[in-house]
Amino acid sequence: MLKNDLKITHFVLVMSVLNFLFFHFPFFTFVIHNIDYKSFNGVLLIFSLMLLMLVLNAFVFYLIFYLSRYFGKALLVIFFIANAIAVYFINTYGVIIDESMIGNILNTNYEESSSYFSIKMIAYILILGVIPSIYIIKVKIIKVPLKQFFKTIALTLLVILLLVIANASNLLWIDKNSKTLGGLAMPWSYTVNISLFYKHKADKNEKEILLPNAIIKDKQKSVFILVIGESARSQNFSLYGYTKNTNPLLSKIPNVHHFEANSCATYTTAGVKCILEHKNSDELYEILPNYLYRNNVEVIWRSTNWGEPPLHIKNIQNREFLKSHNKGNNIEYDEILLNGLKEQILASKKDKILIVLHSSASHGPTYSKKYPPQFEMFKPVCNSVELAKCSQTELINAYDNTIVYTDYLLATIIKDLKALPAYNSAMLFVSDHGESLGENNLYMHGLPMSLAPKVQFEIPFIVWTSEGSQQLKPYKTVTQNHVFHSVLHFLNIASPIYNEELNIFK
């Protein structure tokens, strides 16, 4: 039984042990799977990492609690609850809490985040977070004399130094895997990476870098619809050779072409940014909608999603706006993006129109709720947010149904554009990133590109053009950056930053 009053040294050791036992199974699972654990060197590394984890956490807790027991208790309560949530996601979806995942989390809206709640998640929080927190709040911590404090600090630093020296031969392995190890060490995975995220965000340009002015070269009426998909992987599109017929409509439409493509990242904010910018960069360059709007093109942005860079255009229609201006049975689904779209094109007084539809159709974990019931072509489906509880057949069926629904949405867009013979028109569908569906016990997306399986970055890139408009180059593979320059070419807009090599049209 744990005592209700403890010396600070004993208390931080107890907390470090609990933190180690509760939250570091994924950390050491990764270590064991990536070293020769039967060799002497492997045993030394595992033992050293275990001891280092215990000592380092106790060391940091010791410093915090010596400075302030009240602040220390509050911080430790936050750590245990946050650790419980983090480990739930690591164990359930196979994610790593690195800087890119922190960006993904901080940019997630309430509607998306609420879809992850489950009984299992609540159990994690209660057992691993709340119960230890009650003890942390109740326990009386006895401070030690200043002399004893410095002795403990000196001894701890000596142990850490000896462990580092003993593992000199393993430092290259640790450095090589530092990103993953850091993303699995609690609570430092999210505390350090949150700091890094905001530091790097502050380092970036606060104001977007404007691109050189562009010129519209003709008065031919042209409309380009860019559909940004969510979590769509090309492997599950029958257009790309998938054995299940997930593209029953697009496969029958003339002038539909598809290209092999990879995303720049495995999470939404970076993927969408890459689609909209003229080159892959960490800088905040003016994105396609802002650039065209500033250069006298009609730009309409419709979204049931989130995560886009800052938009500086007049016509932005988010999910709430679209719901309030539409009535019908399917306003909860991405079909709402299409309502009144043809009429809005005809109402425009501009010759050149860009419409961006940012969908959410294939975002997990609630795949089966992303499409209307009539699109449930493949059964049985997974209805749980705890994806590992479903069979892979159920999970893939639910995901494949989202692709069938996407196929319908794209075919509907093409049908609407065909009804506008006065316009040269094109539709381009490209996803922000791919998705894992239980392969190698990984789910959803967000792994670092260096570790991500190909299903998290191999994406569909599907193009349709109207009769008599423009033909496509015989590319086999393209990038997300091809979007920017292809739109400029199709709308016949001249710009100093235009790159013909990144244009898909002849």
Summary of the structure (lengths in Angstrom):
residues: 506
radius of gyration: 26.5
end to end distance: 75.7
largest distance: 85.8
contacts: 1657
relative contact order: 0.13
helix: 51%
strand: 13%
